[in-house]
Amino acid sequence: MRRSFHVTSRGCWGLQDSYCGSLRLLLGESYVLTTLPNSVFISRFFDTPDLFPRVFRGDVPRAYSTISNYEGGIDRRVVNDNERVRGKRGFHDYFTSHLPGSSVFPDSVPPNKQISPETRATTVVRIPLRSAKHHFGVTRSRGNRPYNEDWYQAGVVDIPTFAAPSPIKPKVPPPPGDPSVFYFGVFDGHGGEDCSRFLKENLHTYIEEGAKNFGLGKQEEPDECEKIRHDTQEELVAQWRDTVGGYFRRFKPDFGPIADVEGVLMYAFLRADMDFITKVGTGEEGESASTTVDNGNKTKANPFKGGSTASIALISTATATPFWNPSTSATLITAHLGDTRIILCSTETGLAVPVTTNHHPSSPAETRRLRRYATAFVSDSFGEERFGVLANTRSFGDVSQKRLGVSAEPEITRREIHPAEFSFMALVSDGVSATLTDQEICDIVKECKTPDEASKELVEFAEEVTTEGDNATAVVVRLGGWEKRGVGGEGYMGTKDLRAWRRDEALVGSRGRRM
């Protein structure tokens, strides 16, 4: 039997955040409550559209996979089903919270007689992340293009927590349960959506598999785990050298001296890229054909077309208290390729704090990295510097440019976030960041009531003032200082006049074009 319900303001405080009102109002949708002996699960009505359908695009090739138990291709559906059989969740697009039992069952007698008073004390609730509009918002637009090559992903990834314990004992005990590692990503495809969609559907799985195979967080058998890690990494580097050649003949990625999240991310990015560029393509009639890349910079058969830049963020806390709680510290690790961007907003100063740097040919660091291939640096008719035919020097895919050094080696950063130090985090594709400055992005978000509203405003304003009409994607994530986002520095007033002028200029320009 399906039963809709409301949660009082008092009960909502059990979510350890600043939600107010009923759960129906918080999530903006209708939900179904299913009672079980030990937990309560919330799911959408069947007629509610799924914003993130689980779409699988065939097998990730067995060759060079981190899973060695499969002789053929690895069907992600099989992997996920097996994980469920073993009782492991894997990546999921919801977060769990513990509500007081009186919030879920306000009656004096619970509807289910099997639920004891102890069980009612804290009830586990699953909340779809993309429906929690006060915590997360995302908007995609194809702009003036005929199709959208941008993709994104958000959820909880199944890897051990990497946050350092807080030296200060919290005043309020954390809720029961294990801490979660949240995963957010933006993928800006070019030359088609094959690569960006592949990353959206699979990159988090590569991270989970890498963490498991490298023994991340595992205390027993450290020597054996270290040997597996070293051998697996050496095998991957040798494969890049033998399969692609060129720049990768001297390729020495920094996996780090020990098994940690940074090393897992480095391996996962390079492994995913190798699987993508060697993955089986299809001909015009849809037939399969083996695909390889040889040292002569030639491709055989039909590799996937195009490529994608990417920026992902992992946020971890030491306890089950979520990272958006104002009194909670967290650890942020980012991995980045190309010109997608991750930006934090300081609660105290109101200033934008960029976490990533663009991997463009004009970057001094990229120029030094690719100095052996200086002849590939060219300028187009608009004076913009390019590397071969690409605007970025690091990306997934782009098989025809791999030998020159277009690498998927990510730039990885780690940052400790103090309680309420930052008010929000924004991940954007270059359809937004190429049009708006980092500070304009922050000031637009400050004016909005929720991250969901903020993501819409970012994309809409970028579309208003741009002349390019590129695909645009914006992801906005609430952090501990959200309630004070407009207090620090000049608030949202810093770029308000500039944005108004840009909007007026764009309006005048559009009228001129129509005339």
Secondary structure, DSSP 8 states (H G I E B T S, - for coil): --B-----HHHHGGGSS---S-HHHHHTS-EEEEE-SS-EEEEE-TTS--SS-----SEE-STT-S--S-SS-EEHHHHHHHHHHTT---SBSEEEEEEEHHHH--SSS-SSTT--HHHHHEEEEEEEGGG-TTTEEEEEE-TTSSS--EEEEEEEE-S-------SS--SS---SS---EEEEEEEEEESSSHHHHHHHHHHHHHHHHHHHHTTTT--S-HHHHHHHHHHHHHHHHHHHHHHT-GGGGG------SS--HHHHHHHHHHHHHHHHHTS-EE-TT--EE--EE-TTS-EES-----EEEEEEEEEE-SSSS-TTSTT--EEEEEEEETT-EEEEEETTT--EEE------TT-HHHHHHTGGGGGGEEE-TTS-EEETTBS-SB-EE-GGGGGGT-B---EEEEEEE-TTSEEEEEEE-HHHHTTS-HHHHHHHHHTSSSHHHHHHHHHHHHHHH-SS---EEEEEEE-TTGGGTTTSTTTTGGGHHHHHHHHHHHHHHHHHHH-
